[in-house]
């Protein structure tokens, strides 16, 4: 399955009010914004409470680094209102969480280009959180 198919599959799990918008954003970013070898790959959308709790326990009661500060039921991922991403080669053979790389050599960091598009569409970026979560976007649709 290529990046576009993986992205579409993961986007389809989002809240129904976000699916069309995120498909359009993803298409715009991957066809008009990122012109180099790397594209935006959506890594996570909807998570179960159990999956969220397992991530929450990482770096606490499980080995590894802390990756989230939200327990199950307290993450917008649990309601299909959040997206995590990375950059990936179009064939998926390499991924990158490097926020300062400019793979398409247009003098703007590719990560920042993705962030700017999502923020321009009203999404909150996890990089602006008290405990930054740079791969994360969320749109609450008025839910708390």
N, CA, C and O atoms as a GROMACS GRO file, in nm:
protein
  576
    1UNK      N    1   0.085  -0.118   0.000
    1UNK     CA    2   0.000   0.000   0.000
    1UNK      C    3   0.090   0.124   0.000
    1UNK      O    4   0.180   0.135   0.083
    2UNK      N    5   0.067   0.218  -0.091
    2UNK     CA    6   0.150   0.337  -0.098
    2UNK      C    7   0.102   0.443   0.003
    2UNK      O    8   0.000   0.426   0.069
    3UNK      N    9   0.176   0.552   0.012
    3UNK     CA   10   0.145   0.658   0.109
    3UNK      C   11   0.005   0.712   0.090
    3UNK      O   12  -0.068   0.728   0.188
    4UNK      N   13  -0.034   0.740  -0.032
    4UNK     CA   14  -0.166   0.798  -0.056
    4UNK      C   15  -0.277   0.704  -0.008
    4UNK      O   16  -0.375   0.749   0.052
    5UNK      N   17  -0.260   0.574  -0.033
    5UNK     CA   18  -0.361   0.477   0.012
    5UNK      C   19  -0.364   0.467   0.164
    5UNK      O   20  -0.471   0.462   0.224
    6UNK      N   21  -0.245   0.466   0.228
    6UNK     CA   22  -0.238   0.462   0.374
    6UNK      C   23  -0.304   0.586   0.433
    6UNK      O   24  -0.382   0.577   0.528
    7UNK      N   25  -0.272   0.702   0.376
    7UNK     CA   26  -0.331   0.826   0.426
    7UNK      C   27  -0.484   0.823   0.414
    7UNK      O   28  -0.554   0.856   0.509
    8UNK      N   29  -0.534   0.782   0.299
    8UNK     CA   30  -0.679   0.778   0.279
    8UNK      C   31  -0.746   0.682   0.377
    8UNK      O   32  -0.852   0.712   0.431
    9UNK      N   33  -0.682   0.567   0.399
    9UNK     CA   34  -0.737   0.469   0.492
    9UNK      C   35  -0.745   0.529   0.633
    9UNK      O   36  -0.846   0.515   0.700
   10UNK      N   37  -0.638   0.595   0.677
   10UNK     CA   38  -0.635   0.653   0.812
   10UNK      C   39  -0.730   0.771   0.822
   10UNK      O   40  -0.797   0.788   0.924
   11UNK      N   41  -0.737   0.854   0.718
   11UNK     CA   42  -0.829   0.968   0.718
   11UNK      C   43  -0.973   0.922   0.728
   11UNK      O   44  -1.055   0.988   0.792
   12UNK      N   45  -1.005   0.810   0.666
   12UNK     CA   46  -1.143   0.760   0.669
   12UNK      C   47  -1.190   0.728   0.811
   12UNK      O   48  -1.310   0.717   0.834
   13UNK      N   49  -1.097   0.714   0.906
   13UNK     CA   50  -1.132   0.684   1.045
   13UNK      C   51  -1.162   0.810   1.126
   13UNK      O   52  -1.207   0.800   1.240
   14UNK      N   53  -1.138   0.927   1.068
   14UNK     CA   54  -1.163   1.052   1.139
   14UNK      C   55  -1.312   1.077   1.156
   14UNK      O   56  -1.396   1.011   1.094
   15UNK      N   57  -1.344   1.173   1.240
   15UNK     CA   58  -1.482   1.219   1.258
   15UNK      C   59  -1.538   1.253   1.119
   15UNK      O   60  -1.467   1.315   1.039
   16UNK      N   61  -1.661   1.215   1.090
   16UNK     CA   62  -1.717   1.240   0.956
   16UNK      C   63  -1.711   1.385   0.910
   16UNK      O   64  -1.704   1.412   0.790
   17UNK      N   65  -1.713   1.479   1.004
   17UNK     CA   66  -1.706   1.621   0.966
   17UNK      C   67  -1.566   1.664   0.924
   17UNK      O   68  -1.549   1.774   0.870
   18UNK      N   69  -1.466   1.580   0.947
   18UNK     CA   70  -1.328   1.616   0.911
   18UNK      C   71  -1.275   1.541   0.789
   18UNK      O   72  -1.177   1.584   0.730
   19UNK      N   73  -1.337   1.432   0.752
   19UNK     CA   74  -1.281   1.345   0.648
   19UNK      C   75  -1.255   1.420   0.518
   19UNK      O   76  -1.143   1.418   0.467
   20UNK      N   77  -1.356   1.486   0.463
   20UNK     CA   78  -1.339   1.555   0.334
   20UNK      C   79  -1.233   1.664   0.343
   20UNK      O   80  -1.149   1.678   0.254
   21UNK      N   81  -1.238   1.741   0.450
   21UNK     CA   82  -1.142   1.850   0.467
   21UNK      C   83  -0.999   1.798   0.475
   21UNK      O   84  -0.909   1.853   0.411
   22UNK      N   85  -0.976   1.693   0.552
   22UNK     CA   86  -0.841   1.640   0.567
   22UNK      C   87  -0.794   1.573   0.438
   22UNK      O   88  -0.676   1.582   0.404
   23UNK      N   89  -0.884   1.508   0.366
   23UNK     CA   90  -0.846   1.453   0.235
   23UNK      C   91  -0.798   1.565   0.142
   23UNK      O   92  -0.699   1.549   0.071
   24UNK      N   93  -0.868   1.678   0.143
   24UNK     CA   94  -0.829   1.792   0.059
   24UNK      C   95  -0.696   1.850   0.104
   24UNK      O   96  -0.612   1.883   0.021
   25UNK      N   97  -0.676   1.863   0.235
   25UNK     CA   98  -0.550   1.916   0.288
   25UNK      C   99  -0.435   1.822   0.250
   25UNK      O  100  -0.330   1.867   0.203
   26UNK      N  101  -0.455   1.693   0.272
   26UNK     CA  102  -0.351   1.595   0.242
   26UNK      C  103  -0.316   1.600   0.093
   26UNK      O  104  -0.198   1.598   0.057
   27UNK      N  105  -0.415   1.605   0.008
   27UNK     CA  106  -0.389   1.612  -0.136
   27UNK      C  107  -0.313   1.740  -0.172
   27UNK      O  108  -0.218   1.735  -0.250
   28UNK      N  109  -0.354   1.852  -0.116
   28UNK     CA  110  -0.286   1.980  -0.143
   28UNK      C  111  -0.140   1.975  -0.099
   28UNK      O  112  -0.051   2.013  -0.175
   29UNK      N  113  -0.116   1.928   0.022
   29UNK     CA  114   0.021   1.922   0.073
   29UNK      C  115   0.107   1.831  -0.014
   29UNK      O  116   0.219   1.867  -0.050
   30UNK      N  117   0.055   1.714  -0.048
   30UNK     CA  118   0.136   1.616  -0.120
   30UNK      C  119   0.145   1.636  -0.271
   30UNK      O  120   0.225   1.570  -0.337
   31UNK      N  121   0.064   1.727  -0.326
   31UNK     CA  122   0.077   1.755  -0.469
   31UNK      C  123   0.125   1.897  -0.498
   31UNK      O  124   0.188   1.921  -0.601
   32UNK      N  125   0.095   1.992  -0.408
   32UNK     CA  126   0.126   2.133  -0.435
   32UNK      C  127   0.233   2.192  -0.345
   32UNK      O  128   0.302   2.286  -0.385
   33UNK      N  129   0.249   2.140  -0.224
   33UNK     CA  130   0.338   2.202  -0.126
   33UNK      C  131   0.472   2.130  -0.119
   33UNK      O  132   0.576   2.192  -0.138
   34UNK      N  133   0.471   2.002  -0.093
   34UNK     CA  134   0.594   1.925  -0.081
   34UNK      C  135   0.632   1.872  -0.219
   34UNK      O  136   0.568   1.781  -0.272
   35UNK      N  137   0.735   1.929  -0.276
   35UNK     CA  138   0.772   1.897  -0.414
   35UNK      C  139   0.895   1.807  -0.423
   35UNK      O  140   0.937   1.770  -0.533
   36UNK      N  141   0.954   1.771  -0.310
   36UNK     CA  142   1.074   1.688  -0.312
   36UNK      C  143   1.042   1.541  -0.300
   36UNK      O  144   0.933   1.496  -0.334
   37UNK      N  145   1.140   1.468  -0.250
   37UNK     CA  146   1.130   1.323  -0.237
   37UNK      C  147   1.031   1.284  -0.125
   37UNK      O  148   0.970   1.178  -0.131
   38UNK      N  149   1.017   1.371  -0.024
   38UNK     CA  150   0.935   1.338   0.093
   38UNK      C  151   0.794   1.394   0.082
   38UNK      O  152   0.772   1.500   0.024
   39UNK      N  153   0.701   1.321   0.140
   39UNK     CA  154   0.559   1.358   0.144
   39UNK      C  155   0.510   1.348   0.288
   39UNK      O  156   0.578   1.290   0.373
   40UNK      N  157   0.393   1.403   0.315
   40UNK     CA  158   0.332   1.390   0.446
   40UNK      C  159   0.267   1.253   0.456
   40UNK      O  160   0.187   1.214   0.371
   41UNK      N  161   0.302   1.179   0.561
   41UNK     CA  162   0.240   1.050   0.589
   41UNK      C  163   0.163   1.063   0.720
   41UNK      O  164   0.221   1.098   0.823
   42UNK      N  165   0.035   1.034   0.716
   42UNK     CA  166  -0.045   1.035   0.838
   42UNK      C  167  -0.020   0.902   0.908
   42UNK      O  168  -0.043   0.795   0.852
   43UNK      N  169   0.029   0.911   1.032
   43UNK     CA  170   0.066   0.791   1.106
   43UNK      C  171  -0.046   0.742   1.198
   43UNK      O  172  -0.058   0.622   1.222
   44UNK      N  173  -0.126   0.834   1.250
   44UNK     CA  174  -0.236   0.798   1.341
   44UNK      C  175  -0.352   0.896   1.327
   44UNK      O  176  -0.333   1.015   1.305
   45UNK      N  177  -0.469   0.842   1.340
   45UNK     CA  178  -0.590   0.925   1.353
   45UNK      C  179  -0.667   0.871   1.473
   45UNK      O  180  -0.632   0.901   1.587
   46UNK      N  181  -0.771   0.794   1.448
   46UNK     CA  182  -0.854   0.739   1.556
   46UNK      C  183  -0.778   0.634   1.637
   46UNK      O  184  -0.714   0.546   1.580
   47UNK      N  185  -0.787   0.646   1.770
   47UNK     CA  186  -0.730   0.546   1.860
   47UNK      C  187  -0.836   0.504   1.961
   47UNK      O  188  -0.920   0.584   2.002
   48UNK      N  189  -0.832   0.378   2.000
   48UNK     CA  190  -0.919   0.332   2.107
   48UNK      C  191  -0.866   0.385   2.240
   48UNK      O  192  -0.751   0.428   2.249
   49UNK      N  193  -0.949   0.382   2.342
   49UNK     CA  194  -0.904   0.423   2.475
   49UNK      C  195  -0.788   0.333   2.519
   49UNK      O  196  -0.691   0.381   2.578
   50UNK      N  197  -0.797   0.203   2.488
   50UNK     CA  198  -0.691   0.109   2.526
   50UNK      C  199  -0.559   0.147   2.457
   50UNK      O  200  -0.454   0.150   2.521
   51UNK      N  201  -0.564   0.175   2.327
   51UNK     CA  202  -0.443   0.216   2.254
   51UNK      C  203  -0.385   0.343   2.315
   51UNK      O  204  -0.263   0.356   2.328
   52UNK      N  205  -0.473   0.437   2.351
   52UNK     CA  206  -0.427   0.563   2.410
   52UNK      C  207  -0.361   0.537   2.545
   52UNK      O  208  -0.256   0.595   2.576
   53UNK      N  209  -0.422   0.451   2.627
   53UNK     CA  210  -0.363   0.419   2.757
   53UNK      C  211  -0.227   0.352   2.742
   53UNK      O  212  -0.136   0.378   2.820
   54UNK      N  213  -0.212   0.265   2.641
   54UNK     CA  214  -0.082   0.201   2.617
   54UNK      C  215   0.023   0.306   2.580
   54UNK      O  216   0.137   0.297   2.626
   55UNK      N  217  -0.013   0.402   2.498
   55UNK     CA  218   0.081   0.510   2.464
   55UNK      C  219   0.112   0.595   2.587
   55UNK      O  220   0.226   0.634   2.609
   56UNK      N  221   0.009   0.624   2.667
   56UNK     CA  222   0.028   0.703   2.788
   56UNK      C  223   0.126   0.633   2.884
   56UNK      O  224   0.209   0.698   2.946
   57UNK      N  225   0.116   0.501   2.894
   57UNK     CA  226   0.202   0.426   2.985
   57UNK      C  227   0.346   0.416   2.938
   57UNK      O  228   0.436   0.386   3.016
   58UNK      N  229   0.369   0.441   2.808
   58UNK     CA  230   0.505   0.438   2.756
   58UNK      C  231   0.585   0.549   2.823
   58UNK      O  232   0.542   0.664   2.827
   59UNK      N  233   0.701   0.513   2.877
   59UNK     CA  234   0.785   0.609   2.947
   59UNK      C  235   0.746   0.626   3.093
   59UNK      O  236   0.813   0.696   3.169
   60UNK      N  237   0.638   0.561   3.130
   60UNK     CA  238   0.594   0.563   3.270
   60UNK      C  239   0.605   0.421   3.325
   60UNK      O  240   0.706   0.388   3.388
   61UNK      N  241   0.507   0.337   3.302
   61UNK     CA  242   0.513   0.199   3.350
   61UNK      C  243   0.564   0.102   3.243
   61UNK      O  244   0.590  -0.014   3.272
   62UNK      N  245   0.579   0.150   3.119
   62UNK     CA  246   0.637   0.071   3.010
   62UNK      C  247   0.768   0.138   2.969
   62UNK      O  248   0.784   0.258   2.988
   63UNK      N  249   0.861   0.061   2.913
   63UNK     CA  250   0.986   0.122   2.867
   63UNK      C  251   0.963   0.218   2.750
   63UNK      O  252   0.863   0.208   2.679
   64UNK      N  253   1.055   0.310   2.732
   64UNK     CA  254   1.050   0.403   2.619
   64UNK      C  255   1.033   0.546   2.666
   64UNK      O  256   1.027   0.574   2.786
   65UNK      N  257   1.025   0.635   2.570
   65UNK     CA  258   1.007   0.777   2.598
   65UNK      C  259   0.859   0.809   2.613
   65UNK      O  260   0.774   0.743   2.554
   66UNK      N  261   0.830   0.910   2.692
   66UNK     CA  262   0.693   0.959   2.703
   66UNK      C  263   0.654   1.018   2.568
   66UNK      O  264   0.726   1.101   2.512
   67UNK      N  265   0.539   0.974   2.516
   67UNK     CA  266   0.494   1.023   2.386
   67UNK      C  267   0.360   1.097   2.395
   67UNK      O  268   0.321   1.164   2.300
   68UNK      N  269   0.290   1.085   2.509
   68UNK     CA  270   0.163   1.157   2.523
   68UNK      C  271   0.139   1.188   2.670
   68UNK      O  272   0.187   1.119   2.759
   69UNK      N  273   0.064   1.294   2.693
   69UNK     CA  274   0.025   1.334   2.827
   69UNK      C  275  -0.125   1.313   2.849
   69UNK      O  276  -0.180   1.358   2.949
   70UNK      N  277  -0.190   1.244   2.756
   70UNK     CA  278  -0.334   1.222   2.763
   70UNK      C  279  -0.366   1.074   2.779
   70UNK      O  280  -0.321   0.990   2.701
   71UNK      N  281  -0.442   1.044   2.883
   71UNK     CA  282  -0.491   0.907   2.902
   71UNK      C  283  -0.609   0.882   2.809
   71UNK      O  284  -0.663   0.975   2.750
   72UNK      N  285  -0.647   0.754   2.797
   72UNK     CA  286  -0.763   0.718   2.716
   72UNK      C  287  -0.886   0.795   2.760
   72UNK      O  288  -0.916   0.804   2.879
   73UNK      N  289  -0.958   0.850   2.662
   73UNK     CA  290  -1.076   0.930   2.689
   73UNK      C  291  -1.048   1.079   2.696
   73UNK      O  292  -1.141   1.160   2.692
   74UNK      N  293  -0.920   1.116   2.707
   74UNK     CA  294  -0.882   1.257   2.719
   74UNK      C  295  -0.802   1.307   2.600
   74UNK      O  296  -0.747   1.417   2.603
   75UNK      N  297  -0.796   1.227   2.496
   75UNK     CA  298  -0.723   1.264   2.375
   75UNK      C  299  -0.824   1.284   2.262
   75UNK      O  300  -0.920   1.207   2.249
   76UNK      N  301  -0.802   1.385   2.181
   76UNK     CA  302  -0.887   1.405   2.064
   76UNK      C  303  -0.875   1.289   1.965
   76UNK      O  304  -0.962   1.270   1.880
   77UNK      N  305  -0.767   1.212   1.975
   77UNK     CA  306  -0.754   1.092   1.891
   77UNK      C  307  -0.868   0.994   1.919
   77UNK      O  308  -0.914   0.925   1.828
   78UNK      N  309  -0.912   0.987   2.044
   78UNK     CA  310  -1.016   0.892   2.082
   78UNK      C  311  -1.151   0.923   2.018
   78UNK      O  312  -1.242   0.841   2.023
   79UNK      N  313  -1.163   1.040   1.959
   79UNK     CA  314  -1.290   1.084   1.899
   79UNK      C  315  -1.276   1.116   1.751
   79UNK      O  316  -1.367   1.174   1.690
   80UNK      N  317  -1.162   1.079   1.693
   80UNK     CA  318  -1.140   1.103   1.551
   80UNK      C  319  -1.120   1.249   1.516
   80UNK      O  320  -1.150   1.292   1.405
   81UNK      N  321  -1.068   1.326   1.612
   81UNK     CA  322  -1.050   1.469   1.593
   81UNK      C  323  -0.903   1.510   1.591
   81UNK      O  324  -0.871   1.629   1.603
   82UNK      N  325  -0.813   1.412   1.577
   82UNK     CA  326  -0.670   1.442   1.579
   82UNK      C  327  -0.595   1.356   1.477
   82UNK      O  328  -0.638   1.247   1.439
   83UNK      N  329  -0.483   1.411   1.436
   83UNK     CA  330  -0.397   1.349   1.334
   83UNK      C  331  -0.253   1.358   1.383
   83UNK      O  332  -0.212   1.460   1.437
   84UNK      N  333  -0.177   1.251   1.364
   84UNK     CA  334  -0.032   1.255   1.380
   84UNK      C  335   0.030   1.228   1.244
   84UNK      O  336  -0.027   1.153   1.164
   85UNK      N  337   0.144   1.288   1.218
   85UNK     CA  338   0.207   1.270   1.087
   85UNK      C  339   0.358   1.264   1.101
   85UNK      O  340   0.414   1.295   1.206
   86UNK      N  341   0.421   1.224   0.993
   86UNK     CA  342   0.565   1.235   0.976
   86UNK      C  343   0.587   1.265   0.828
   86UNK      O  344   0.492   1.278   0.751
   87UNK      N  345   0.711   1.275   0.790
   87UNK     CA  346   0.745   1.288   0.648
   87UNK      C  347   0.798   1.153   0.603
   87UNK      O  348   0.865   1.083   0.680
   88UNK      N  349   0.770   1.116   0.481
   88UNK     CA  350   0.811   0.986   0.430
   88UNK      C  351   0.842   0.996   0.281
   88UNK      O  352   0.782   1.075   0.209
   89UNK      N  353   0.936   0.914   0.238
   89UNK     CA  354   0.958   0.905   0.094
   89UNK      C  355   0.830   0.848   0.032
   89UNK      O  356   0.754   0.778   0.099
   90UNK      N  357   0.808   0.878  -0.093
   90UNK     CA  358   0.682   0.838  -0.156
   90UNK      C  359   0.661   0.687  -0.157
   90UNK      O  360   0.547   0.641  -0.160
   91UNK      N  361   0.770   0.609  -0.155
   91UNK     CA  362   0.754   0.464  -0.151
   91UNK      C  363   0.750   0.410  -0.008
   91UNK      O  364   0.736   0.289   0.012
   92UNK      N  365   0.763   0.499   0.090
   92UNK     CA  366   0.754   0.459   0.230
   92UNK      C  367   0.879   0.395   0.287
   92UNK      O  368   0.876   0.345   0.400
   93UNK      N  369   0.989   0.394   0.212
   93UNK     CA  370   1.109   0.326   0.259
   93UNK      C  371   1.184   0.403   0.368
   93UNK      O  372   1.261   0.343   0.443
   94UNK      N  373   1.164   0.534   0.377
   94UNK     CA  374   1.230   0.616   0.479
   94UNK      C  375   1.126   0.710   0.539
   94UNK      O  376   1.042   0.766   0.468
   95UNK      N  377   1.133   0.726   0.671
   95UNK     CA  378   1.047   0.826   0.736
   95UNK      C  379   1.134   0.925   0.810
   95UNK      O  380   1.250   0.897   0.841
   96UNK      N  381   1.078   1.042   0.837
   96UNK     CA  382   1.153   1.146   0.904
   96UNK      C  383   1.063   1.226   0.998
   96UNK      O  384   0.950   1.262   0.963
   97UNK      N  385   1.115   1.250   1.117
   97UNK     CA  386   1.052   1.341   1.212
   97UNK      C  387   1.139   1.465   1.228
   97UNK      O  388   1.125   1.540   1.325
   98UNK      N  389   1.228   1.486   1.133
   98UNK     CA  390   1.318   1.601   1.136
   98UNK      C  391   1.240   1.727   1.102
   98UNK      O  392   1.192   1.743   0.990
   99UNK      N  393   1.227   1.815   1.198
   99UNK     CA  394   1.144   1.935   1.178
   99UNK      C  395   1.217   2.046   1.103
   99UNK      O  396   1.153   2.141   1.058
  100UNK      N  397   1.348   2.035   1.089
  100UNK     CA  398   1.424   2.142   1.024
  100UNK      C  399   1.469   2.109   0.882
  100UNK      O  400   1.533   2.193   0.817
  101UNK      N  401   1.438   1.991   0.832
  101UNK     CA  402   1.481   1.951   0.698
  101UNK      C  403   1.399   2.020   0.589
  101UNK      O  404   1.278   2.040   0.603
  102UNK      N  405   1.468   2.054   0.483
  102UNK     CA  406   1.404   2.113   0.365
  102UNK      C  407   1.433   2.021   0.247
  102UNK      O  408   1.516   2.050   0.161
  103UNK      N  409   1.362   1.908   0.246
  103UNK     CA  410   1.387   1.806   0.144
  103UNK      C  411   1.358   1.856   0.003
  103UNK      O  412   1.422   1.813  -0.092
  104UNK      N  413   1.260   1.946  -0.011
  104UNK     CA  414   1.227   1.993  -0.146
  104UNK      C  415   1.305   2.118  -0.186
  104UNK      O  416   1.284   2.174  -0.293
  105UNK      N  417   1.397   2.161  -0.099
  105UNK     CA  418   1.492   2.268  -0.128
  105UNK      C  419   1.425   2.398  -0.178
  105UNK      O  420   1.471   2.460  -0.274
  106UNK      N  421   1.314   2.436  -0.110
  106UNK     CA  422   1.248   2.562  -0.145
  106UNK      C  423   1.270   2.670  -0.039
  106UNK      O  424   1.200   2.771  -0.036
  107UNK      N  425   1.370   2.648   0.049
  107UNK     CA  426   1.409   2.740   0.156
  107UNK      C  427   1.309   2.748   0.270
  107UNK      O  428   1.316   2.840   0.352
  108UNK      N  429   1.215   2.655   0.277
  108UNK     CA  430   1.121   2.648   0.389
  108UNK      C  431   1.124   2.504   0.439
  108UNK      O  432   1.111   2.410   0.361
  109UNK      N  433   1.141   2.487   0.570
  109UNK     CA  434   1.141   2.352   0.627
  109UNK      C  435   1.011   2.282   0.589
  109UNK      O  436   0.903   2.340   0.604
  110UNK      N  437   1.020   2.159   0.542
  110UNK     CA  438   0.901   2.084   0.499
  110UNK      C  439   0.801   2.068   0.613
  110UNK      O  440   0.680   2.079   0.592
  111UNK      N  441   0.852   2.043   0.733
  111UNK     CA  442   0.763   2.028   0.848
  111UNK      C  443   0.681   2.156   0.868
  111UNK      O  444   0.560   2.151   0.889
  112UNK      N  445   0.750   2.270   0.860
  112UNK     CA  446   0.683   2.400   0.878
  112UNK      C  447   0.578   2.422   0.769
  112UNK      O  448   0.472   2.480   0.794
  113UNK      N  449   0.606   2.376   0.648
  113UNK     CA  450   0.509   2.391   0.540
  113UNK      C  451   0.380   2.314   0.572
  113UNK      O  452   0.270   2.364   0.550
  114UNK      N  453   0.395   2.193   0.625
  114UNK     CA  454   0.277   2.114   0.664
  114UNK      C  455   0.203   2.185   0.777
  114UNK      O  456   0.080   2.199   0.773
  115UNK      N  457   0.277   2.229   0.878
  115UNK     CA  458   0.216   2.298   0.992
  115UNK      C  459   0.139   2.421   0.946
  115UNK      O  460   0.026   2.444   0.990
  116UNK      N  461   0.198   2.499   0.858
  116UNK     CA  462   0.133   2.622   0.812
  116UNK      C  463   0.001   2.593   0.741
  116UNK      O  464  -0.096   2.667   0.758
  117UNK      N  465  -0.004   2.487   0.662
  117UNK     CA  466  -0.128   2.453   0.592
  117UNK      C  467  -0.237   2.415   0.692
  117UNK      O  468  -0.348   2.466   0.686
  118UNK      N  469  -0.204   2.325   0.786
  118UNK     CA  470  -0.305   2.283   0.884
  118UNK      C  471  -0.349   2.399   0.972
  118UNK      O  472  -0.469   2.414   0.997
  119UNK      N  473  -0.256   2.480   1.020
  119UNK     CA  474  -0.294   2.593   1.104
  119UNK      C  475  -0.381   2.691   1.026
  119UNK      O  476  -0.473   2.750   1.082
  120UNK      N  477  -0.352   2.707   0.898
  120UNK     CA  478  -0.432   2.795   0.814
  120UNK      C  479  -0.576   2.746   0.796
  120UNK      O  480  -0.664   2.824   0.759
  121UNK      N  481  -0.598   2.618   0.823
  121UNK     CA  482  -0.733   2.560   0.814
  121UNK      C  483  -0.798   2.547   0.951
  121UNK      O  484  -0.902   2.481   0.966
  122UNK      N  485  -0.738   2.610   1.053
  122UNK     CA  486  -0.799   2.613   1.185
  122UNK      C  487  -0.762   2.500   1.279
  122UNK      O  488  -0.826   2.484   1.383
  123UNK      N  489  -0.660   2.422   1.246
  123UNK     CA  490  -0.616   2.314   1.333
  123UNK      C  491  -0.518   2.367   1.437
  123UNK      O  492  -0.437   2.455   1.407
  124UNK      N  493  -0.526   2.313   1.558
  124UNK     CA  494  -0.426   2.341   1.660
  124UNK      C  495  -0.310   2.248   1.635
  124UNK      O  496  -0.328   2.130   1.605
  125UNK      N  497  -0.189   2.301   1.648
  125UNK     CA  498  -0.069   2.223   1.628
  125UNK      C  499  -0.009   2.186   1.764
  125UNK      O  500   0.005   2.271   1.851
  126UNK      N  501   0.024   2.060   1.780
  126UNK     CA  502   0.084   2.012   1.904
  126UNK      C  503   0.217   2.076   1.938
  126UNK      O  504   0.258   2.076   2.054
  127UNK      N  505   0.286   2.130   1.840
  127UNK     CA  506   0.412   2.199   1.865
  127UNK      C  507   0.395   2.326   1.946
  127UNK      O  508   0.491   2.377   2.002
  128UNK      N  509   0.272   2.377   1.953
  128UNK     CA  510   0.243   2.496   2.032
  128UNK      C  511   0.196   2.462   2.174
  128UNK      O  512   0.171   2.553   2.253
  129UNK      N  513   0.185   2.333   2.207
  129UNK     CA  514   0.140   2.291   2.340
  129UNK      C  515   0.247   2.316   2.444
  129UNK      O  516   0.365   2.330   2.412
  130UNK      N  517   0.206   2.323   2.572
  130UNK     CA  518   0.299   2.336   2.684
  130UNK      C  519   0.404   2.225   2.680
  130UNK      O  520   0.523   2.249   2.698
  131UNK      N  521   0.358   2.104   2.656
  131UNK     CA  522   0.447   1.989   2.632
  131UNK      C  523   0.437   1.957   2.484
  131UNK      O  524   0.348   1.883   2.442
  132UNK      N  525   0.528   2.012   2.403
  132UNK     CA  526   0.514   2.002   2.257
  132UNK      C  527   0.499   1.859   2.205
  132UNK      O  528   0.565   1.766   2.250
  133UNK      N  529   0.410   1.847   2.109
  133UNK     CA  530   0.382   1.720   2.038
  133UNK      C  531   0.382   1.756   1.890
  133UNK      O  532   0.276   1.769   1.829
  134UNK      N  533   0.499   1.770   1.833
  134UNK     CA  534   0.515   1.827   1.698
  134UNK      C  535   0.447   1.750   1.585
  134UNK      O  536   0.410   1.812   1.485
  135UNK      N  537   0.428   1.617   1.595
  135UNK     CA  538   0.360   1.547   1.485
  135UNK      C  539   0.207   1.558   1.491
  135UNK      O  540   0.139   1.498   1.408
  136UNK      N  541   0.152   1.634   1.585
  136UNK     CA  542   0.009   1.629   1.618
  136UNK      C  543  -0.067   1.754   1.569
  136UNK      O  544  -0.020   1.867   1.581
  137UNK      N  545  -0.186   1.728   1.514
  137UNK     CA  546  -0.285   1.833   1.485
  137UNK      C  547  -0.418   1.788   1.542
  137UNK      O  548  -0.447   1.669   1.549
  138UNK      N  549  -0.500   1.886   1.582
  138UNK     CA  550  -0.634   1.853   1.627
  138UNK      C  551  -0.729   1.965   1.590
  138UNK      O  552  -0.691   2.082   1.582
  139UNK      N  553  -0.854   1.927   1.569
  139UNK     CA  554  -0.961   2.023   1.544
  139UNK      C  555  -1.081   1.974   1.625
  139UNK      O  556  -1.139   1.869   1.595
  140UNK      N  557  -1.117   2.048   1.727
  140UNK     CA  558  -1.214   2.000   1.825
  140UNK      C  559  -1.359   2.006   1.778
  140UNK      O  560  -1.445   1.940   1.836
  141UNK      N  561  -1.388   2.084   1.676
  141UNK     CA  562  -1.524   2.102   1.629
  141UNK      C  563  -1.618   2.146   1.741
  141UNK      O  564  -1.738   2.119   1.738
  142UNK      N  565  -1.562   2.214   1.841
  142UNK     CA  566  -1.640   2.263   1.953
  142UNK      C  567  -1.657   2.164   2.066
  142UNK      O  568  -1.717   2.198   2.168
  143UNK      N  569  -1.605   2.042   2.052
  143UNK     CA  570  -1.610   1.944   2.159
  143UNK      C  571  -1.499   1.970   2.260
  143UNK      O  572  -1.395   2.026   2.225
  144UNK      N  573  -1.520   1.931   2.383
  144UNK     CA  574  -1.415   1.946   2.485
  144UNK      C  575  -1.387   1.811   2.548
  144UNK      O  576  -1.302   1.801   2.637
   0.00000   0.00000   0.00000
